[in-house]
Amino acid sequence: MTQEPIGAEDCDAEFSSGHPERPASAGTSGGHGHDHGLTAPDPGLTAADASGAGGAVRTATARHRKRLIVVLCITLTVFVVQLIGAFISGSLSLLADAGHMLTDGTGVAIALIASLIAGLPATSRRTFGYLRVEVLAALANGIVLGVIAVVIFVQAVSRFGSEVEVHSGPMLVAAAIGGTANLVSLLILRSGQKESLNVRGAYLEVLGDLLGSLAVIVAGIVIWLTDWMMIDQIASILIALMIAPRAYSLLRDVVNVLLEASPKNLDLEVAREHMLSVPGVDEVHDVHAWTITSGVPAFSAHVTVADTAWNERGYHAILDELRACLHEHFDTEHVTLQLEPESHRVTGAHVHR
């Protein structure tokens, strides 16, 4: 029998004696509201949403859409201020920071558009709807971040050996405005970055901008006190080096989702042990766990049940306990389980994973 994915409100967390406790790596809040990296489930996910049968899943990015809009407005405003300041002061580091701000704004705009598209309902041809659009948007964001880092680095290196006058006054004012705005944006996105790839991408970009603004401020102070212009190029290189690791981190997580790697903090062997502890369960095989998009993890498995338990306990009770375990102990809402009695199993018919 195949169990359609259902919401948490339909499953009672009742476990047999001897059932393992929730794994420490999965948190201690009883299955609700704690951070699971990129895989935190949506508490409001309904049965129709999870199954993709005509409902639209409200993704992690969608839950933080208002925060993204506010950050986008702040980012674009600061970009204009820093761009004007860079041309007045002649500072490459400030221009690099302005370019990074523009990249941030573009990334946030892509995330917002992607979250709207991802909210479209599923169809018979696209059973998960357009949820992966958010992941593709995060991929584009990561690539752009990497390109920006390379361009800034090359431009900074090419300036060495040439005398470029930098006016520290406008440079400091524009950098201070940018740093303050970045700090505000960082606080706005701090909670959402734990749930969504796209929000996390925006958060990391703003964090890099804040560090970049601090580097520009330090460079401006040095130029103001010593007239040592080379510090501007050095600050630009530091900004590029701060951007590169963040681009790599974001791209790595995107690739993990696209390659359908197991969600963070979900150990399949531990999950299998929990399922095998349910009375009557003889074997758990063909186990798969993956992330459809940020906030929408999925799990599937074949479960072999002893004939005596199938007849005496009933497969409904076994199914309910398995489903409750995966929800309460592993924060997995979108679950598909195929139960079969031991007598139905044909030797060699399954490839055990």
C-alpha angles and dihedrals in degrees: 000000000000118000115214114228111267139183127266092248089069096055127074115213097229116145134188120247110276094032108144120253122251108287113258090231089061093062134251105260097098096257100304135102102348129124120269096169108240096351108064108141124233108253089207095055110131130206092256091048094051096046094049090228099144096313128109117230114229100227128209091256091053091055090060099039095118091054090052092051092053091048091048091055092048092047096051091047092052091046090060092047093049093044091055090045092050093054093046095046099034090227117157092193091055090047089050090051090049090051090051090050089054089051089051091052091049091049093051091047090051090049091051094049091045092051090054092049091045089056092064113114122261121257135200089264096043103037093177092042115219098319094128090062087083090056091049089050090053088050091054090047092053093049092050090050090054093048092050091052092053094047093049092048094050093047092049093050092047090057094060111109094026126097111235117173114224123195107219098198100066088035093058095044094050093044092050091051090049093048093051092048091048092052091053092048091048092056091048093053099037098098097039095053090070092065111032133054091211095047088046090052090053091046093052091048092051090047089053090048091053091052089045091052090051090051090051091049091052090047091049092051091049092050091047092052102035109015088231099153096182090075087075092063091044090053089050091054091049090053090051091049090051092051097049099065091047091052090050093048093051094045091049092055092045091052090050090056094046091048088049095238117176114277117262115273092016109114107192093204091054090047090051090051090053092050092048089054090066108103111255097022109123102171141007117198142155088044116178132174126178144150118252091189136325108310095013112091120172135203134188135175145158114239125197114206126198112252093235092053091044090056101035105034097027127231092255092065091046092048092049092052093047091049093046091050094053092047099044100035103032104025092236117149104166100069130162116184127179112204122195133172118248091246090060093058115102116207110254093009094115132055105220116222 
